[in-house]
Amino acid sequence: MLDQSIKSLLVCPPQRIARFFFTLTMKENTNTVLLGNHLVLVPYAAKHVPKYHEWMSDADLRDLTASEPLSLEEEYEMQKTWQKDEDKLTFIILSRHPKDGLPILDGHTPGIHISPEDPRVSSLQMVGDVNLFFKGDRLAVAHETTANEDDEFEVEIEIMIAEKRFRRKGFALESLLLLLTYAAGQWSPFVPPDLEGFDSIPSHLPLRPYLNYIREAQSSRSLIKIVTPSRLVSRISDSNEPSIRLFEKLGFRVVKQVEVFHEVEMRWCEAPRSS
């Protein structure tokens, strides 16, 4: 017998049918693990909520992320909402260590699949989170036959390194590069000037195989069309100079000062980037 929800589609207009099947394939990252040189990105799950709640009990972090205080129960409900929301894509950042047993990619690694429930992943320390928020009619943009840079659809990107001892150690930059490669299907528009010579800078050479693997084997087809560099935006507290400099390295520049919210709006552009 046909599922009742599918049977009802037989008498529905095409637009509803398209949206139904589009929703069925949503949450592209449900079972996705993105490996990096120093970190791993995994979907935000219920098991992460206690630590996340601990982070959000810090008033300074709430100010930096423009977040409201929630009870632990409310935090669990929020996680469930985010898990189902087709307009949000959230990864938790985990720190790797030399003996974690996870693959070390060297450019010749065969196809691999690691589950978010893999014990090697579950044992890693939570460091922060990185998110994409889709604002506008995602379905309409996904079905455009040609790019329309005048549409109002945008993709807002946010990152938080909550654990203080992991700040200013390259975790934010690597997390953003992994996420952008996964969502946009490319990393070259976002590579900072000091990374462009990947092959000649030994300290950054190990990152390239991870970005290439994500681009070639894991990038989401349903995201690539809508997550174009020109649609990316980040809104940052105007007093958060480290984050502003971070996004400048990725090719973003300040395009608007929003004084009422004490924040700046940054968008990706092809202008020269800071080093």
N, C-alpha and C positions, 0 to 999 in steps of 0.2 A: 504494500500500500504506500502511496505517496504521502510524505510528510504534509500536514495540513498547511504549513506556511508556504510550501512549494506549490500545492494544489491551488492556493488562492492566487498565485501569480499567473495562472493560466487565463484569468479574466482581467488582469491588470494592464494598464498602459505600459508601453516599452520603457518609459523613464523610471517607473517603479521597479520593473524587472532589473534594469541596469543597476539601480542603486542597491537592490537586494543582494545581487551577486558580488557587487563591489564591496559591500559590507562583509560578506562571508570571507573575503580574502584580505580583510583589513588586519591591523596589528601585525605588520610584516615582521616585527622582531620577536614574536611570541616565543620562538624556539631558537633565537639567534644568539650566538656568542661570537663577539668580535675580539680576536686576539691582537694584542699589540706587543711592542718590545718590552715595555715596563708595566703594562696594565691590561685588563680584560674588561670589556663592556658586556653586561648581561641585562635582560629585561627586569624591570622593577617588579618584584614579587612580594607576597605577604611576609616572607621570611626576612625581608629587608626593613620592614616597618619599624620594629623597635629601635634599631640604630638610627634610622631616619628621624624618628620622633625625638630621640636624644639630641640629634643635631639641631632640630628646629626648636629645642628648648633654649637655645642660645640666642639672646636678644640681638647680638651683633649680626649673626647669620640671617636672622629674620629681616633685619634692616637691609642688609646687602641684597637679599633675594625678594624683598617686598612681600614677605609672607606673613600670614596671620597665625597666632598661636592656636594649636589644636590639641584636643585630648588624644590619648592613645587610641581610643575607640574611633574618634573622628579621623585619625590618620589612617586606620585600617579601611574605613569606608572610602576615604579619598583614594587610596591605592586601588581599590576595586573599581572605582570610577575611571581612574586613569588607565587601568588595564583594558577597559572596554571602549574607551573613547577613541574614535577613529581620527580625531583631530589632534591627538597627542602621541608622540613617540618618545619613550623614556628609557634610558639605560642607566644602570648603576655602574659606577667606576670601581673596579677592584684592583688592588695592587698585586703585581706578580712578585715572585721571589725566585732565586736561582734553583731551588729544589722543589718547585711546584709540580714538576712532572708533566707540564703542558708542552706542546710542540714548540720548538724554536724554528721559525721559518727562515730558510736561507735562499729562497728563490727556486728551489728544486723540490719543494714539498708536494707530495701527491694530495689528492682531495681528502680533506679531513672534515669530520663533523663532531662537534663537542656540544653536549647538552648543557643547558643552564643548571641541571641537577647533578652534573658530574662532580663527584667528591673533590676532585682536584680544583674545581672552580668554587664550590661551596665553602671551601676552607680559607679562601683568600679574604684579606681585610677590605672592608668597604672604605672608600676614600671620598666619594662624592657622587654626583649625578650629572648627566648631560641630556638635554631635551630638545625636541623640535615641536613647535606648535604650528598647526596649519590653520591659517585664518583666511576665510573666503570659501567659495564653492569649489571644493577639491574635486568633486566628480566632474563638474563642467570643465575645469582646467585639464583633467586627465583625458578627456575626450576631445580636446581641441585638436584639429588636424594641422594647424600651424601655430607657432609660438605667438602669443599676444602679450607683448611687454606692457600694454596699457591696462591690462586687467588689474583688479585690486587684490588679487590673491597674493599672500605673502607667507613666508616661512620664517618664524621667529626662532632663534637659537639661544639657548641658555646653558650655562655650566656653573657648577658649584664644586669647589674642592673644600669639603667641610673639615677634613682632618688637617689641622694646622701644620703638622710636620711634613705633609706632602705638598705644601704650597711652594711655588717658585722653584720647582724641580722638574718642570716640563710635563707634568701630568695633564694639565689643562690643555696645552697645545696638542699633545698626542691624542687625547680623548676627542678633541674637536676634529682633528684630521681623520681619525678612524670613522667617526660618525658621518662626516661630510662625504667621505669616500663611499661609504655604504649607501647613503641617501641620494647623492648626486651622481654616483657612478664614475667619479673622477677625483683625482687629488691635485692635479697640476695647477688649477686656478687658486688653490689655497696654500700652496707651499711657500713658506717664508723665504725671503732672499737668501738667508744663510743655509737653507736646505736645498736650494736649487742644484747645487753641485753635489748631489747625494753621493756619487761614486768617489768623490775626492775628499769627503769629510768623514773620517772614520767614526766619530762619535755619533753621527746620524745615519750611517750606512745601514745598521740593523733594522731601521724602521721601514725602509722601502719594500722589502718582501712582504711585510704585513699589509701595507697599503695596496700593493699590486694584487695580493691574494683576495682581499676584500673586493676590489674593483672587478676582478675577473670571475670570482666564484660566488660572492655573497651579495653584491649590490642588488638592491630591490628594483625590479623592473617597474613596479607600480609607483615607485617614488621618483625614479630618474627623470621622468618627464615633467614632474611638477616641482622638483627641488632643483631649480636652475640657480646659478650663482646670483643673478640679478634679482631674484625674489627673496634673497636672504636678508634678514634684519636682526639686529640685537639691540635691546634697550637696557642701558646700564646706568647705575647711579653715577651722577656727574662727579662724585668724590672718589669713585673707585678707579683710580689711575692704573693700577696693575691690569685690570680687566680691559680697560680701554686700549692699553698698549698691546695686550694679547690679541685683540681682534684686529688691530691695525696690522699686526704681523701676518694675519690671514687674508689681508686684502680689503678689510672694511675701513670706512672712514666716517667721521661724524658728519651727518647731514642735517641734524636738527637738535636744538637745545630745547627741552621741554621743562621750562622753569617751574611750572606748577607741581610737577612730580620730582623735581630735582634729578632729572636723568637726561642722558643723551641718546639719540637714536643713531645707530650706525648701520650702514648698508655696504654690501660688497661692491667694489668698483675695480676698474682696471688701471687706476692711477698708481703711480709709484708707491711702494710700501715702505714702512719703516723697517729698519734692520735691528 
